[in-house]
Amino acid sequence: MKEFKLSKDESDRVVSKIKTYFNEELDTEIGGFEAEFLIEFFAKELGPHLYNRGLSDAQTLFNERAEELSYLLQEQEMPTL
């Protein structure tokens, strides 16, 4: 798995959202530096679980579509004598 890295723009948006959340929901102000540490922490701790879940969901979807395709192909078979 590749290392998790946000672009500067993505990071700025997430930092802003974290700061807003802390301010509005927790009545606590945090700085951008602290918000960036939270991003890194959650990426490290939750990232692999979310990544693996995404892969599992994609595999399930792929299997469902492959099964549908198999039925469609069977419908295209021509009758034999």
C-alpha positions as CSV (number, residue, x, y, z in Angstrom):
1,M,0.0,0.0,0.0
2,K,1.3,3.4,-0.9
3,E,1.9,6.0,1.8
4,F,-1.1,8.2,2.5
5,K,-0.4,11.8,1.4
6,L,-2.8,14.6,0.8
7,S,-2.1,17.4,-1.7
8,K,-1.6,20.9,-0.2
9,D,-5.1,21.9,-1.3
10,E,-6.7,18.8,0.2
11,S,-4.7,19.2,3.4
12,D,-5.8,22.8,3.7
13,R,-9.4,21.9,3.3
14,V,-9.3,19.0,5.8
15,V,-7.4,21.2,8.3
16,S,-10.1,23.9,8.0
17,K,-12.8,21.3,8.5
18,I,-11.1,19.9,11.6
19,K,-10.6,23.3,13.1
20,T,-14.3,24.2,12.4
21,Y,-15.4,20.9,14.0
22,F,-13.4,21.4,17.1
23,N,-14.6,25.0,17.4
24,E,-18.3,24.3,16.8
25,E,-18.8,20.8,18.3
26,L,-16.2,20.8,21.1
27,D,-16.0,24.5,21.9
28,T,-12.2,24.2,21.5
29,E,-9.9,26.0,19.2
30,I,-7.0,24.2,17.7
31,G,-4.4,25.5,15.3
32,G,-3.5,24.2,11.9
33,F,-0.4,22.4,13.3
34,E,-2.5,20.4,15.7
35,A,-5.1,19.6,13.0
36,E,-2.3,18.3,10.7
37,F,-1.2,16.0,13.5
38,L,-4.7,14.7,13.9
39,I,-4.8,14.0,10.1
40,E,-1.6,12.0,10.3
41,F,-2.8,10.1,13.4
42,F,-6.1,9.1,11.8
43,A,-4.4,8.3,8.5
44,K,-2.0,6.0,10.3
45,E,-4.5,4.4,12.6
46,L,-7.6,4.2,10.5
47,G,-6.2,4.4,7.0
48,P,-5.3,0.7,6.6
49,H,-8.7,-0.4,7.9
50,L,-10.5,1.9,5.5
51,Y,-8.3,1.0,2.6
52,N,-8.9,-2.7,3.2
53,R,-12.6,-2.1,3.5
54,G,-12.6,-0.3,0.2
55,L,-10.7,-3.2,-1.4
56,S,-13.2,-5.7,0.1
57,D,-16.1,-3.6,-1.2
58,A,-14.6,-3.4,-4.6
59,Q,-14.0,-7.1,-4.7
60,T,-17.6,-7.8,-3.8
61,L,-18.8,-5.5,-6.5
62,F,-16.5,-7.0,-9.0
63,N,-17.7,-10.5,-8.1
64,E,-21.4,-9.5,-8.4
65,R,-20.8,-7.9,-11.8
66,A,-18.7,-10.9,-13.0
67,E,-21.6,-13.2,-12.1
68,E,-24.1,-11.0,-13.9
69,L,-21.8,-11.0,-17.0
70,S,-21.6,-14.8,-16.8
71,Y,-25.4,-15.0,-17.0
72,L,-25.5,-12.6,-19.9
73,L,-22.9,-14.7,-21.8
74,Q,-24.9,-17.9,-21.1
75,E,-28.0,-16.2,-22.6
76,Q,-26.1,-15.6,-25.8
77,E,-25.3,-19.3,-26.4
78,M,-26.9,-20.7,-29.5
79,P,-28.9,-23.9,-29.3
80,T,-27.2,-27.0,-30.5
81,L,-28.5,-30.2,-32.0
